[in-house]
Amino acid sequence: MENTEKINKLKGMLEEAPDDSFLLFALAKAYSNLGNHTAAISTFEQLRSINPEYIGLYYHLAQDYETIRSFDKAKAIYEEGISRCSLTHDAQTRAELQNALLNLEIDRDFGE
């Protein structure tokens, strides 16, 4: 299924369950895969407001912020995700977010 078809299907499913975390995450990822980072960010932010414990969103949301060169926002999202992982004792995701944050800081230090 191509991404635009997938987006339309997910939107239809969200009409029935507008607060479904999995559907919001899938829709945000589909937008991101299409290169529509503004829509992806908006959808990830909606998910974050509904379910901030949905740990998987933090890495992808921060990546979309990096893509649009909003580095301070990306850093804040990584840091929030790291804090959430500490509360839930999700060491693997915490390490992934810490590595992504470190890479962001290194890239910014070297002007990339």
C-alpha positions as MATLAB code, in Angstrom:
seq = 'MENTEKINKLKGMLEEAPDDSFLLFALAKAYSNLGNHTAAISTFEQLRSINPEYIGLYYHLAQDYETIRSFDKAKAIYEEGISRCSLTHDAQTRAELQNALLNLEIDRDFGE';
ca = [
       0.000    0.000    0.000;
       1.490    3.338   -0.969;
       1.821    6.063    1.656;
      -0.949    8.368    0.403;
      -3.407    5.451    0.408;
      -2.154    4.456    3.853;
      -2.633    8.024    5.114;
      -6.219    8.108    3.873;
      -6.973    4.752    5.483;
      -5.426    5.835    8.804;
      -7.370    9.108    8.776;
     -10.573    7.152    8.267;
      -9.743    4.859   11.164;
      -8.933    7.865   13.347;
     -12.404    9.265   12.720;
     -13.692    6.260   14.660;
     -10.961    6.363   17.342;
      -9.398    9.857   17.409;
      -7.266    9.183   20.494;
      -5.821    5.858   19.339;
      -2.092    6.156   20.030;
      -1.042    3.461   17.579;
      -3.047    5.000   14.735;
      -1.660    8.481   15.444;
       1.879    7.098   15.514;
       1.328    5.231   12.237;
      -0.135    8.340   10.592;
       2.768   10.503   11.748;
       5.274    7.949   10.405;
       3.434    7.815    7.062;
       3.613   11.613    6.783;
       7.295   11.519    7.641;
       7.959    8.815    5.049;
       6.311   11.041    2.444;
       8.561   13.934    3.452;
       5.684   15.927    4.941;
       7.543   16.692    8.158;
       5.201   19.504    9.185;
       2.216   17.137    9.186;
       4.305   14.448   10.881;
       5.325   16.848   13.642;
       1.768   18.030   14.124;
       0.522   14.445   14.416;
       3.337   13.376   16.741;
       2.622   16.444   18.909;
      -1.052   15.473   19.024;
      -0.014   11.995   20.162;
       2.357   13.466   22.742;
      -0.443   15.589   24.217;
      -2.818   12.605   24.362;
      -0.338    9.957   25.501;
       3.060   11.281   26.624;
       3.967    7.776   27.812;
       4.029    6.509   24.206;
       7.819    6.323   24.321;
       8.343    5.502   20.641;
       7.179    8.920   19.542;
      10.097   10.887   21.021;
      12.827    9.598   18.708;
      10.734   10.050   15.569;
       9.375   13.457   16.575;
      12.872   14.722   17.319;
      14.102   13.338   13.981;
      11.412   15.296   12.156;
      12.386   18.445   14.044;
      16.013   17.834   13.036;
      14.948   17.423    9.405;
      13.348   20.868    9.408;
      16.451   22.192   11.200;
      14.653   23.021   14.448;
      17.565   21.727   16.498;
      16.650   23.269   19.854;
      13.204   21.703   19.673;
      14.722   18.346   18.678;
      17.078   18.530   21.657;
      14.194   19.286   24.025;
      12.184   16.346   22.658;
      15.127   13.945   23.035;
      15.616   15.148   26.610;
      11.916   14.735   27.422;
      11.983   11.221   25.985;
      15.069   10.351   28.043;
      13.287   11.532   31.185;
      10.195    9.501   30.331;
      12.337    6.397   29.745;
      13.964    6.867   33.122;
      10.528    6.880   34.754;
       9.437    3.737   32.925;
      12.825    2.001   33.260;
      13.084    1.561   29.481;
      16.873    1.358   29.285;
      17.096    0.414   25.602;
      15.000    3.307   24.319;
      16.726    5.648   26.771;
      20.118    4.639   25.315;
      18.847    5.170   21.750;
      17.578    8.645   22.641;
      20.831    9.490   24.416;
      22.825    8.416   21.351;
      20.600   10.468   19.050;
      20.977   13.493   21.347;
      24.742   13.059   21.430;
      24.857   12.829   17.625;
      22.754   15.989   17.356;
      25.104   17.840   19.682;
      28.217   16.590   17.849;
      26.756   17.545   14.458;
      25.899   21.023   15.768;
      29.367   21.446   17.283;
      30.928   20.671   13.908;
      28.506   22.848   11.975;
      26.760   20.134    9.991;
];
